[in-house]
Amino acid sequence: MLDTTVNHLNSTTPRPARTSEILIVDDGSKDDTSAVALKLASQYPRNEIRVITLEKNLGKGGAVRHGMLHARGHRLLMVDADGASRFEDLEQLWKAMDGLAPKNEPAVVVGSRAHLVKTEAVVKRSLLRNVLMYGLHTILRIVGVGHIRDTQCGFKLFTRPAAQKIFPAQHLATWIFDVELLLLAKQLSIPVAEVPIEWHEVAGSKLNVVKDSLQMLRDLLVLRGNQLVGRWRADSARCP
């Protein structure tokens, strides 16, 4: 994944004037993730690559939040490290962002796998996984983000002003944190665009379909409940 990312960012074809940095967030792992990341980073001395090692595991949402609040770019891309998304599709999101926020005002562009629903990549999934997927989509429509067809794709682009408004207000660190980000954007009247990207299933997922689906449902109820009673207010958060 890092090779593909660096090669694309170093390409003179897409945007020769664009500068970049790469943040790798080690979410308190017990293995040699940080050491491996630092070794890989040393192979690209021309690139700005930083490795952040968290002292304890915060969960995926917590790790993403930490990285996004410490990134220094005008536009910030969150992307999973498993390589399931094609990094070159950044250009599709970038183009959409140019139209949505030409002056870098608050805006979000999300990668979407919704167009793959009828393809082999999804059809070959287990019946249980597909049933839970459609059930989640139904619940998302109820809680208020049904306008986004794919909330869970780990390939999202934020302008810096959007990230500084959204991530300080994020509470959830579990798998469903993407939904909270989109709900916060909606509350803050930050426009969100959805762009189809290429994606493929990657073996070795840590997602337990039944257990994590139940946790997602619980977290959605907690999220929506706290927002409805005013305990979690987007406009009361401050960027650290």
KOLFIVEX-323382 format. One line per 5 residues: number of its first residue (from 1); their letters; for each residue x, y, z of C-alpha. Coordinates in Angstrom, 3 decimals. Layout:
NUM> a> X,Y,Z  ...
This chain:
1> mldtt> 0.000,0.000,0.000  2.792,2.448,0.896  4.603,1.736,-2.386  1.475,2.495,-4.401  0.776,5.635,-2.392
6> vnhln> 4.282,7.055,-2.707  4.554,6.204,-6.402  1.306,7.988,-7.144  2.121,11.042,-5.044  5.547,11.302,-6.698
11> sttpr> 4.040,11.065,-10.173  4.339,14.236,-12.235  1.252,13.318,-14.250  -1.640,14.162,-11.909  -0.662,17.386,-10.125
16> parts> 3.023,18.394,-10.245  2.467,21.393,-7.929  0.829,19.364,-5.159  2.871,18.643,-2.036  2.008,15.908,0.429
21> eiliv> 2.758,14.154,3.675  1.876,10.630,4.788  0.833,9.850,8.358  0.904,6.220,9.474  -0.950,5.739,12.762
26> ddgsk> -0.041,2.685,14.838  -3.063,2.151,17.082  -1.201,0.866,20.127  -0.314,-2.447,18.483  1.699,-5.075,20.340
31> ddtsa> 3.719,-6.155,17.307  6.411,-4.338,15.320  4.040,-2.189,13.259  5.810,1.078,14.079  9.275,-0.376,13.465
36> valkl> 8.172,-1.811,10.121  6.540,1.489,9.171  9.686,3.447,10.053  11.815,1.023,8.042  9.524,1.427,5.038
41> asqyp> 9.505,5.209,5.457  13.317,5.279,5.381  13.173,3.893,1.836  11.550,7.132,0.649  13.815,9.952,1.919
46> rneir> 12.286,12.444,-0.547  8.824,12.037,0.944  7.429,13.474,4.154  6.375,10.337,6.067  5.534,10.454,9.760
51> vitle> 4.756,7.490,11.999  2.526,8.091,15.011  2.577,5.415,17.724  -0.297,5.573,20.185  0.461,4.367,23.711
56> knlgk> -2.796,2.418,23.935  -5.307,1.047,21.483  -8.035,3.614,20.780  -9.954,1.692,18.130  -10.019,2.503,14.439
61> ggavr> -12.085,5.654,14.894  -9.783,6.944,17.616  -6.684,6.315,15.509  -8.218,8.085,12.500  -9.290,11.027,14.667
66> hgmlh> -5.773,11.383,16.081  -4.207,11.296,12.638  -6.653,13.778,11.114  -6.185,16.262,13.955  -2.401,16.121,13.565
71> arghr> -2.234,16.210,9.767  -0.930,19.439,8.238  -2.373,19.481,4.727  -5.015,21.697,3.144  -6.858,18.509,2.176
76> llmvd> -6.778,15.377,4.315  -7.384,11.843,3.039  -8.194,9.001,5.409  -7.452,5.625,3.862  -7.255,2.066,5.192
81> adgas> -3.807,0.498,5.058  -5.018,-2.847,3.706  -4.966,-1.699,0.076  -8.615,-2.595,-0.568  -9.132,0.799,-2.211
86> rfedl> -7.164,1.876,-5.282  -5.083,4.870,-4.168  -5.050,6.356,-7.660  -8.787,7.047,-7.188  -7.686,9.948,-5.008
91> eqlwk> -7.791,11.944,-8.251  -11.516,11.252,-8.614  -12.155,12.547,-5.113  -9.833,15.505,-5.694  -11.684,16.520,-8.839
96> amdgl> -15.021,16.328,-7.029  -13.594,18.416,-4.193  -12.403,21.065,-6.673  -16.037,21.490,-7.701  -17.468,21.242,-4.188
101> apkne> -14.983,23.501,-2.389  -13.001,25.583,-4.931  -11.761,27.905,-2.169  -11.071,25.038,0.260  -14.151,25.792,2.324
106> pavvv> -15.532,23.009,4.582  -16.475,19.979,2.455  -16.191,16.187,2.378  -15.910,13.752,-0.539  -16.349,10.052,0.210
111> gsrah> -15.309,7.094,-1.879  -18.191,4.740,-2.588  -18.516,1.032,-3.358  -22.276,1.262,-3.884  -21.881,0.704,-7.626
116> lvkte> -20.368,-2.727,-6.865  -23.529,-4.131,-5.240  -24.384,-6.299,-8.260  -20.806,-7.297,-9.008  -18.950,-10.500,-8.159
121> avvkr> -17.120,-8.788,-5.283  -20.379,-8.463,-3.335  -22.392,-11.365,-4.756  -19.766,-13.838,-3.507  -20.114,-12.617,0.074
126> sllrn> -21.919,-14.876,2.521  -25.700,-14.591,2.845  -25.334,-13.456,6.472  -22.888,-10.673,5.543  -25.200,-9.404,2.790
131> vlmyg> -28.284,-9.531,5.040  -26.463,-7.552,7.717  -25.230,-5.062,5.089  -28.758,-4.342,3.864  -30.005,-4.167,7.453
136> lhtil> -27.347,-1.585,8.290  -28.342,0.510,5.279  -31.960,0.497,6.457  -30.956,1.672,9.931  -28.722,4.382,8.456
141> rivgv> -31.675,5.775,6.540  -33.570,5.957,9.820  -30.801,7.771,11.723  -30.338,10.359,8.994  -27.516,9.430,6.611
146> ghird> -29.523,7.481,4.048  -28.485,10.010,1.401  -24.990,8.450,1.467  -25.110,5.018,-0.154  -21.778,3.815,1.289
151> tqcgf> -20.912,5.237,4.696  -18.274,2.633,5.620  -15.737,2.934,2.801  -12.376,3.835,4.342  -11.465,6.343,1.630
156> klftr> -12.649,9.850,2.513  -11.286,13.289,1.639  -11.794,16.336,3.881  -10.790,19.937,3.456  -8.828,21.151,6.453
161> paaqk> -11.657,23.463,7.628  -14.075,20.516,7.505  -11.710,18.242,9.464  -11.198,20.919,12.128  -14.949,21.178,12.620
166> ifpaq> -15.850,17.491,12.458  -13.112,15.499,14.216  -13.013,17.445,17.515  -16.724,16.579,17.891  -16.242,12.851,17.185
171> hlatw> -16.985,10.542,20.136  -17.132,7.020,18.701  -13.928,5.057,18.179  -15.520,1.825,16.964  -16.303,0.605,13.423
176> ifdve> -19.346,2.863,13.106  -17.385,6.107,13.561  -17.765,6.843,9.820  -21.492,7.323,10.356  -20.847,9.812,13.144
181> lllla> -18.528,11.802,10.873  -21.228,12.046,8.207  -23.912,12.941,10.742  -21.649,15.684,12.106  -21.101,17.013,8.593
186> kqlsi> -24.878,17.100,8.106  -25.407,18.918,11.432  -22.725,21.461,10.530  -24.203,21.973,7.024  -20.958,20.762,5.462
191> pvaev> -21.612,19.447,1.934  -20.755,15.809,1.212  -20.254,14.286,-2.252  -20.021,10.569,-3.044  -17.688,9.290,-5.776
196> piewh> -17.481,5.691,-7.094  -14.083,4.062,-6.599  -12.517,0.695,-7.322  -12.401,-1.728,-4.412  -11.665,-5.384,-3.739
201> evags> -12.092,-7.650,-0.721  -8.900,-8.227,1.265  -8.426,-11.440,3.230  -7.631,-11.222,6.933  -10.302,-8.738,8.007
206> klnvv> -10.601,-8.363,11.787  -14.340,-7.705,11.482  -16.490,-10.297,13.247  -19.694,-10.084,11.232  -22.228,-10.911,13.965
211> kdslq> -20.452,-9.446,17.002  -19.417,-6.211,15.304  -22.815,-5.762,13.644  -24.464,-5.887,17.067  -21.896,-3.430,18.381
216> mlrdl> -22.602,-1.135,15.426  -26.316,-1.221,16.220  -25.650,-0.424,19.862  -23.286,2.415,18.972  -25.787,3.852,16.485
221> lvlrg> -28.419,3.963,19.225  -25.952,5.576,21.647  -24.887,8.091,19.009  -28.393,9.069,17.967  -29.641,9.205,21.551
226> nqlvg> -26.858,11.523,22.700  -27.343,13.773,19.695  -31.121,13.986,20.175  -30.824,14.998,23.841  -28.077,17.503,23.042
231> rwrad> -25.222,15.857,24.965  -23.070,15.503,21.850  -23.195,18.825,20.047  -21.040,19.476,17.008  -21.002,23.221,17.553
236> sarcp> -19.682,22.889,21.123  -16.482,21.061,20.132  -13.154,22.809,19.804  -10.094,21.764,17.826  -7.296,20.857,20.282
